[in-house]
Amino acid sequence: MSYLNDAIRLYVDQLIDWESYYRWYRGGETDLDAERAALMEILETAAGVCAEIAEQARPNWHEAARLEDGEVVYPDHIRDGYAKLKEVGLVSFGVEAKYGGFELPAVIENIIIQMIARADAGLMTLIGLQAGVSEDIQIYASDALKDEYLPRFASGEVMGAMDLTEPQAGSDLGAITTRATERDGRVFLSGNKIFITNGGCEVHLVLARDDENFDDSKGTTRGLSLYLCPRHLADGTKNGVVVERLEHKLGIHGSPTASIRFDDAEAFLVGAKGNGFKAMLTLMNNARLGVASQGIGIAEAALATAVKYASEREQFGVPIGEQPLMKNMLSRMVIAVEGSRALLYRACRLVDRNRAIERALMRSAETNEFSEAERVEMEEHRQANDTRIRLLTPLAKYMATETADEITRMAIQVHGGVGFMAESEVGKLHMDAIITTIYEGTSEIQVSFALKEIGKGALAAVFEALEAELAAFEEEALREYADKVRQGMKLILDASSALLSDFSYALMSARSLSEVVISVVVGAELLMQAKADPKRFDLAASWINRRMNDLEGRTARIKAGTLARVDRADKIIDLVR
Ligand SMILES: Cc1cc2nc3c(=O)[nH]c(=O)nc-3n(C[C@H](O)[C@H](O)[C@H](O)COP(=O)(O)OP(=O)(O)OC[C@H]3O[C@@H](n4cnc5c(N)ncnc54)[C@H](O)[C@@H]3O)c2cc1C
């Protein structure tokens, strides 16, 4: 299974509407074959570099970053891996060309992140943040900050961190108490952040509470602003950003996780004051797609190793991969990884579509490239996509990361006792996978977000698009499966209306509801894949057969349940208190 596999090629070659993308993004004529070839060349370069990085990273998995005189020292394999990616310009993929970046579409960016994670999940965290932080600066910062920092991000001269978490503020960011105080027109930060990935880097994007409404806004995300806080000021002097400690972790050892103290550190507002949570959500949503990619990359690494081992290890006179139970397990692993990929790429495709429409609308305001009627239609399309993205992003993160956790565990099982040895590669991948279900919002937070979006009506927008796609399958075999997915959508709508009448009960079922929505969205996407490449038909059919059975049970349970289930859970937990 190569880093640049058939599924990736299928998306780049056939399943992404590049024609609309470039027409909206740039306007004018585009040579689509040339664009596709250029993107494929970038992916081929990334795949080659990542295969090299993996060779050095795997044997050095235990090597952790360390703190020396207040500065983070990266292990050699991380430093060398970063240098290799920097050499080929793959460190801040989304930065606009005018600042020296590649300005890559989100789907390509995420494929590269996935390849890096497959090579080294620790290194991926540095690159993922580099991309996320620079893109947030690009969207929200002043021109002066953009001019100062974006070229340095694009060249790899500086790296970025995102500083949200505090000891008392984990999932609940309303509890943030890092304080931003204004003095003589300048802003200074004071407070402590914990668990900050790549916390020793130069550029910190910090979520802090503004002094003037500190007490009024406490406990809420109002009153939070986003600040760029560099470790060095323009005149070269050290700013008050202190790396106090690096954590020892179960996995991703090469990724430094730091406690940071802001000692009256000068900072610069990014976006509007009091709007920090919204600006950070943009970064977090991009980062969630990035962590979903990380999950898929880790899962791919485990899957490739497991498939190879199963073909080599013989028991009872045949390779273990020939045993029906093992075939079942390996095929379930493939289905889970490909399902995660289908959901992620679908979400990324929508992100790209919206970025392109936004560009077109901005351009058209000056050039009148599109008529008033076209602009209205594009804006409606953008809003509907936005609703879809807000639902699909947490679902993609939830699914890909839970899959990574599960697949890496299954890969250990495929290896038997060898999988449990300290040097086991799949064992290490499992330890790396776990964190993906925790940072950038835990799985519970993702499904709660998804539920909130469903409560606001997001299912209608997602299902409207699915319905149109599913109704368009003409070939008999695909139609039969498309009808099963449509039936699943009906059951979900039926169950979700019952559920949304009571939010406490709904929250208890958020995971189940997320699973069934994933079942139909991925079902439709896999059918699109099968239409483009008949080799993928069995994958789609198997996903739909398995998941629709599960969907029937889950929707029936959601519909039949009441708030009494919450009381029952309490009584059950009481048995062990
Ligand atoms: C290696 C690592 C790197 C990290 N990198 C960064 C970084 O770069 N920047 C940064 O700002 N932070 C970072 N974090 C912090 C990370 O985002 C938080 O750990 C995460 O958001 C969870 O917060 P918490 O650890 O306080 O857990 P808690 O919020 O205390 O959650 C504990 C458990 O309770 C559950 N829970 C909490 N609230 C709810 C709810 N409403 N409904 C249902 N269940 C709930 C959670 O799902 C979880 O299972 C990192 C963490 C680690 C471990």
The ligand as an SDF file (V2000), in Angstrom:
LIG
                    3D

 53 58  0  0  0  0  0  0  0  0999 V2000
   -0.4110   15.4410   23.6980 C   0  0  0  0  0  0  0  0  0  0  0  0
   -1.3630   16.5790   23.8210 C   0  0  0  0  0  0  0  0  0  0  0  0
   -1.2200   17.6740   22.9920 C   0  0  0  0  0  0  0  0  0  0  0  0
   -2.0950   18.7570   23.1050 C   0  0  0  0  0  0  0  0  0  0  0  0
   -1.9060   19.8730   22.3260 N   0  0  0  0  0  0  0  0  0  0  0  0
   -2.6270   20.9980   22.5870 C   0  0  0  0  0  0  0  0  0  0  0  0
   -2.3290   22.2330   21.9360 C   0  0  0  0  0  0  0  0  0  0  0  0
   -1.4540   22.3050   21.0830 O   0  0  0  0  0  0  0  0  0  0  0  0
   -3.0230   23.3390   22.2910 N   0  0  0  0  0  0  0  0  0  0  0  0
   -4.0100   23.3040   23.2390 C   0  0  0  0  0  0  0  0  0  0  0  0
   -4.5970   24.3370   23.5130 O   0  0  0  0  0  0  0  0  0  0  0  0
   -4.3430   22.1340   23.8630 N   0  0  0  0  0  0  0  0  0  0  0  0
   -3.6680   20.9930   23.5670 C   0  0  0  0  0  0  0  0  0  0  0  0
   -3.9630   19.8150   24.2160 N   0  0  0  0  0  0  0  0  0  0  0  0
   -5.0620   19.7940   25.1600 C   0  0  0  0  0  0  0  0  0  0  0  0
   -6.2520   19.0130   24.6340 C   0  0  0  0  0  0  0  0  0  0  0  0
   -6.9010   19.7410   23.6230 O   0  0  0  0  0  0  0  0  0  0  0  0
   -7.1630   18.6930   25.8340 C   0  0  0  0  0  0  0  0  0  0  0  0
   -6.4800   17.7160   26.5980 O   0  0  0  0  0  0  0  0  0  0  0  0
   -8.5190   18.1910   25.4030 C   0  0  0  0  0  0  0  0  0  0  0  0
   -9.2650   19.2200   24.8030 O   0  0  0  0  0  0  0  0  0  0  0  0
   -9.3320   17.6330   26.5730 C   0  0  0  0  0  0  0  0  0  0  0  0
   -9.2970   18.4910   27.6830 O   0  0  0  0  0  0  0  0  0  0  0  0
   -8.8940   17.8960   29.1200 P   0  0  0  0  0  0  0  0  0  0  0  0
   -7.6330   17.1260   28.9550 O   0  0  0  0  0  0  0  0  0  0  0  0
   -8.9010   18.9840   30.0940 O   0  0  0  0  0  0  0  0  0  0  0  0
  -10.0320   16.8610   29.4170 O   0  0  0  0  0  0  0  0  0  0  0  0
  -11.4490   17.1960   30.0850 P   0  0  0  0  0  0  0  0  0  0  0  0
  -12.0820   18.3340   29.3850 O   0  0  0  0  0  0  0  0  0  0  0  0
  -11.3020   17.2550   31.5430 O   0  0  0  0  0  0  0  0  0  0  0  0
  -12.2420   15.8670   29.6730 O   0  0  0  0  0  0  0  0  0  0  0  0
  -12.1010   14.6340   30.3780 C   0  0  0  0  0  0  0  0  0  0  0  0
  -13.1570   13.6530   29.8210 C   0  0  0  0  0  0  0  0  0  0  0  0
  -14.4640   14.2210   30.0100 O   0  0  0  0  0  0  0  0  0  0  0  0
  -15.1500   14.2640   28.7750 C   0  0  0  0  0  0  0  0  0  0  0  0
  -15.9940   15.4610   28.7250 N   0  0  0  0  0  0  0  0  0  0  0  0
  -15.6730   16.7360   29.0260 C   0  0  0  0  0  0  0  0  0  0  0  0
  -16.7220   17.5410   28.7930 N   0  0  0  0  0  0  0  0  0  0  0  0
  -17.7160   16.7660   28.3330 C   0  0  0  0  0  0  0  0  0  0  0  0
  -19.0660   17.0010   27.8880 C   0  0  0  0  0  0  0  0  0  0  0  0
  -19.5850   18.2210   27.8590 N   0  0  0  0  0  0  0  0  0  0  0  0
  -19.8170   15.9390   27.4800 N   0  0  0  0  0  0  0  0  0  0  0  0
  -19.3040   14.6850   27.4710 C   0  0  0  0  0  0  0  0  0  0  0  0
  -18.0480   14.4080   27.8760 N   0  0  0  0  0  0  0  0  0  0  0  0
  -17.2560   15.4270   28.2850 C   0  0  0  0  0  0  0  0  0  0  0  0
  -14.0660   14.3110   27.7140 C   0  0  0  0  0  0  0  0  0  0  0  0
  -14.5400   13.8420   26.4660 O   0  0  0  0  0  0  0  0  0  0  0  0
  -13.0170   13.4090   28.3180 C   0  0  0  0  0  0  0  0  0  0  0  0
  -13.3410   12.0760   28.0210 O   0  0  0  0  0  0  0  0  0  0  0  0
   -3.1340   18.7160   24.0720 C   0  0  0  0  0  0  0  0  0  0  0  0
   -3.2840   17.5840   24.8810 C   0  0  0  0  0  0  0  0  0  0  0  0
   -2.4000   16.5370   24.7780 C   0  0  0  0  0  0  0  0  0  0  0  0
   -2.5770   15.3670   25.7150 C   0  0  0  0  0  0  0  0  0  0  0  0
  1  2  1  0
  2  3  1  0
  2 52  2  0
  3  4  2  0
  4  5  1  0
  4 50  1  0
  5  6  2  0
  6  7  1  0
  6 13  1  0
  7  8  2  0
  7  9  1  0
  9 10  1  0
 10 11  2  0
 10 12  1  0
 12 13  2  0
 13 14  1  0
 14 15  1  0
 14 50  1  0
 15 16  1  0
 16 17  1  0
 16 18  1  0
 18 19  1  0
 18 20  1  0
 20 21  1  0
 20 22  1  0
 22 23  1  0
 23 24  1  0
 24 25  2  0
 24 26  1  0
 24 27  1  0
 27 28  1  0
 28 29  2  0
 28 30  1  0
 28 31  1  0
 31 32  1  0
 32 33  1  0
 33 34  1  0
 33 48  1  0
 34 35  1  0
 35 36  1  0
 35 46  1  0
 36 37  1  0
 36 45  1  0
 37 38  2  0
 38 39  1  0
 39 40  1  0
 39 45  2  0
 40 41  1  0
 40 42  2  0
 42 43  1  0
 43 44  2  0
 44 45  1  0
 46 47  1  0
 46 48  1  0
 48 49  1  0
 50 51  2  0
 51 52  1  0
 52 53  1  0
M  END
$$$$
